[in-house]
Amino acid sequence: MISASVMPALLGTPYKQVKAHLIIPAVGWTNMRNLAERVAAALAHANIDQADLARLVKVKPPSVNDWLSGKTKSLKANTAIAAARALGVNADWLANGRGRMLEKPELDSGETDHDGPQTKNAAAITNQRQSEGFYRIPKLDIKASMGNGVRILDSAQIVDYIELNVPELCRSRGVKITAPENLCIVTGMGGSMRPTFDDGDPLLIDCGVYDLKVDDVYCLENNDELYIKRFQRVPGKKDAYLMISDNKKFKDIEIQDPLRSGFRVAGRVVIAINFVKV
């Protein structure tokens, strides 16, 4: 466990409790009734086309076409976050229609809702925080099973933001990530991964990882269920992996070529927010 004296350097103040440099609530368009309308508006705002968006989010172009045609009614959480970042819009607005399209700092009572000195000062504070290594990490209402699997929500929601000093976290805990913008937080459920982490632990996920290149703990989808498991190559067997529970009361399962057997990597588990490295 990390010492209490080091934790303030890693964890900033949750944004819900701060007014000086909040980026909640958002501003922008509010009356978009469905996903198709919101994606179209965000594409116009970002001045990019469908092919650009597909490339940035790492999905196939027909998927974006389905978003715009109305065939797809909702986005999975990691897709919504990636799309929102590519488009420069509020992820909660894009996925769920809540809030407004463009984020800006919260205004004090009595101030008008326009870009003025406070907006610029708050933006400067936010930029300074990022220059110091602090990033707002979205916490999702997603639960991932460390046991038999948890059904994936059709439309995950952002329930909070937690401020983390990402470079300090990587340095002090010896972890690597693809980019701070790819991080999110989900809740682990079950006891099969004890003692690495416990039932109910918030887990920091790097959604920029899409494959099983290294032996590590991953968040994976299979048959519309979400799992947290350790994956390790089986020596001498091509494309064979062990799906491992750190709790030795649970048996390891050998899987031949998981990504061709219905599994999809949703991300790699970086740490539990109890600061146990996985």
Buried (B, 14 or more C-beta within 10 A) or exposed (E): EBEEEEEEEBBBEEBEEBEEBBBBBBBBBEEBEEBBBBBBBBBEBBEBEBEBBBBBBEBEBEBBEBBBEEEBEBBBBBBBBBBBBBBBBBBBBBBBBBBBBBBBBBBEEEEEEEEEEBBEEBBEBBEEBEEEBBBBBBBBBBBBBBBEBBEBBEBBBBBBBBBBBBBBBBEBBEBEBBEBBBBBBBBBBBBBBBEBBBBEBBBBBBBBBBEBEEEBBBBBBBEEBBBBBBBBBBEEEEBBBBBBBBBEEBEBEEBEEBBEEEBEBBBBBBBBBEBBEB
